[in-house]
Amino acid sequence: VIIFLGILNVLLLAGLIALGVHCEFSSSCLKYGKTQIDADRGMVVMTDKNSSAFFLSGSCWSKLGSVPLKHVSVGPAGIWGVDQQNKYYVSETDFTGLELKQVDAGGQGQVVGVAKGDTIHCLTANKASSIKEIINWTSGIAGFLIYISCAPTGCWGVNAQQSIFFTVNSCLRALSPGNWIQVDGEAVNVEVGSDGNVFVVNRLGLLYERTGISDQVPQGTGWKKIEMSVKIKHASYDLGYMWLVTEEGFIVKCTK
């Protein structure tokens, strides 16, 4: 089995390089079974199919506490996660009252998440940094999403119909339906890096980067396909590195 996986690694990596993307498989410590990854300001976290969470320490992955998580996010607000029962956690402390299936900590100190009914919720920066206020989520944000990701430049989301949306990066401004702009294209998840780079993965496992993003047009103008020789399940971007989880559950680190 070990020999087979080693050969598979070589073949996959050769294919990625042949397509002009400079990639390497991340860490010889953990090989496969990954489901989701998130990176922000030099820290990288991920989850696997057993709901174990890890963080990248040097060239190897280390266990991130003992709480089983299906989704984990890192950002200015710290490390947040969601378990299989949709409880959300901050530094291994669980909070009740709101069930979230996905959470993102990549904004300007605020935290956003989507609940089981695809409703959107937000914690302002001051609430996210206060244990006493951490259960007081802003609810009733316009729209329905299955996935949301934020950065200082704005928030991006995907709904159950795989439509893509953008809004300004503010809990309060997002309360207005008019602030969500539908963007062309389809995706099953979206991630925006701390520097504003946006990547989506569609249902076919294809990876795209948003182009034309500027101060004048923060939602960008188009999509550029990133040619990969394998299908992608999830992507994250930080400090010039693109972190990918392949459909087979391998983690790949790339530079463009």
N, C-alpha and C positions, 0 to 999 in steps of 0.2 A: 504493500500500500504506500509506504513512504517513497519507494523508488518511483512508483507510478505518479504520485503527486509532484515529485521533483521534475519528472519529464514533462508533465502538464504545465508546470510553471515556466519551463524553458520555452515550450511551444507557444504559449500565450504571450510571453514577453517578446519573443521574436516577432510575432504578428503585430504587436503594438508598435514596436520600433519601426517595422517595415512601413507602417502607415504614417510615419513622420511625427508621432507623439512620443516624447521621451519619457518612458515610464519604468518603474521598478516595483516589484512586489514588496509590500511593507512587512518587514519583520519575518524572521525565520521561526519565531517563537509560537505564533498561532497561524495556522494555514488557511482554514476555510470555515464556512458556517456563519459568516458575518451577514448582518441584515441592514444596518444603517450606520452612518458615520457623520460627525459634525466637527468642524474646525473653526477656531477663532483666536486671533492674536497669539499664534504659536502653540496653542494647546489643541490636541486632537482626542476625541472620545468616540466610542462606538459600542454597538450592542451586537450580540450574536443570536443564533436561533434558539439557544437555551435561556434567553433573557438575562444573560450575564453582561455587565457593562465593564468597559476597559478604558484606560487612558494610555496614550503613547508616552513612554518613558525612555528617552534615548532612542535606541533602535528596536526596542521590544515593547510589547503590550503588557500592562500590569492591571490587575483587578481593581475596579473602581468600587470599593466598598462591598457590602454583602447583600444589598437590596437588589432583587431581580427586576430588571427594567426592560421594556420592549422598545423604548425610545429615550434617547439622552441628548441633551443640548448644552453647549458651553458658550458663554459670552460675557459681556460686562456685568450681567446680573448674577454670574456664578454658574454652577452646574445644576441643571434641572433635569428631572426624568419623570417618566410615566411607566407604571407597571401594568400587568395584564388585566388588573381590575380597574384600570383607569384612575387610580390614585396618583397624585403628583407628589414629587419629592424634591426637597432642596437640601443638599448635603446630608442625604440619608434620613432626613426627618420627613415623615409623611403628614399630609394635610388632607382633611376631609371637607365635604361641603360642595365640591365641584369635581366632576369627573371629566378628565381630559384624556383624549386618545393620542394627542401629539402636542408638544410644547417647544417653544423657541426662545432662547435667551440672548439673541444676537443684536438686539436693538440698542438704543441709547440708554441702557439701564432698565428699560421696561421689559416685561415678559409677555408673550402672546401664546395662545393655545386654542385648539379646537376641541369641542366636546363630542359626545356620541351622536348627538343630533345635528352635527356639522355646524353648530353655532360657534361664534367667534368670541373670545374673551381676552381681556388684557389687564395687566397690572402696571400701573404707572411706576416710574423709576423710584419714587419715594416709598411707595407701597412695597415694591419688590425688595427693597433694602431693609424693610422693617418686619421683624417676626410678628409683631402685633397686627400688622396690616396685610400680611401675606395671604390671607383668606378672602380679602375684600376685592375680588375681581370685578372689573367693569364688564357688565353684561349688556346684551342688547345691541352689540355692534352689528351694523347692517351687513347682510349677506350670509352665505353659508359656504363653508370651506371644509375640505378634508385634510388640507396641509397648508401651513403658513410659515414664512421665514422672513426675518427682519434684519436690517442693518441701519446705520445712521442715515443712509440715503433713501430709505423707503422700505415698505413691506410688500411681499409678493405672496400670492396664494393660488391654490388650485381647488376647484370644486369637484363634486361627484361626476359631473359631465365632462371632466378633464379640461374645462376652460381655465384660462390663466388671467389673474387680476393683479393690479398694482394700486397701492395707495400711499399717501404721505406717511411718514413714520411718527405717528402720534396716536395715542389711545383715544383722545378726545376728538380729534379730527376724523378718525375712522368711524365715529358714530353716525356720520352723515352718509347716506347711500351714494350721493353724488361724488364722493371722494374715491370710490373704487372705479378704476379704469380697466375695462376688459382689454386684454392684449391678444394679438393674433397668436394662433398656434394652439396645440393641445399637449397636456402633460399629466403625469400621475404624481409627481412631486417637484418641488422647486426649492433651490437654496440660493441665498444671496450672501456673498462674502462681506467681510468687514470693510473692504474697499469699494463695495458696490457692484462687483462682478456677479452676474446672475446666470445660473445654470438650471436647466430642466432635463428631466428624463421622461420619455413618453412610454406608452404601453408596449411598444415594440422593443424597448431597451436601448433606444437611440438617445444620444446625448447632444444637447444644443446649448450654445452660449448666446446671451442677449447682446446685440450690437447697437451702437448709436446712442448709448446712455450718456447724458450730459446734464448740466445744471438746468438748461432750458427744456430738455426733454428727458426727465428722470426715468420714464418708462421705456426709453429706447425706441428703436425704429425697426429692428428685424432680428432674425435668428441665424446663427451660423452653426452648421452641423460640425461636430468634432468627430472625425472618422476614427472609429475603434474597431478592432477585429473581434471583440467580444461584446455581448449584451451587458448593459449597465443597469443595476438596480437602484443605486443611490449615488449622489455626488455632493461634494462640499468643496469650498475654495477658500484659501487663506494664505496670505503672504507669498503669493506667486506659485503656490502648489495646489494642484487639483487632487483631491482624495476621492477615490472611486470604490464602490463595492460592486463587483461583477455579479451576474446572475448565478454563478456557481458559488458565490460567497467568499471570493478572494478580495483582499484589499490591495489596490494599486495606487501608487503615488506618482503623479505626472507633473511635468513642466511643459509648457507650450513653446 
